[in-house]
Amino acid sequence: MLTAIVHIDCDAATIPEVAAQIAEIDGVSEVYSVTGEVDLIALVRVQEHETLADVIADRVSKVPGVVRTQTYIAFRAYSRHDLEEAFALGLED
């Protein structure tokens, strides 16, 4: 599974509508309205690298109101769950 974090700038008047349309795109698992330098952050999760271009360049960036996207590809996830498993010794008390 490949995960991409997509920062999205959009026309401020269309943020809720843009977010709703992006959330409906296959491959987009979550969309957040955020504070800071971007308007939205979307998480894209797909099985194949080639699919990222389909989802991000061909669909997300073409939603009316989207001005710019910047994509970050995740190498590895470090969630609390993953870290607990990584450091577990397998010993039972």
Secondary structure, DSSP 8 states (H G I E B T S, - for coil): -EEEEEEEEE-GGGHHHHHHHHHTSTTEEEEEE-SSS-SEEEEEEESSHHHHIIIIITTGGGSTTEEEEEEEE-S----HHHHHHHH------
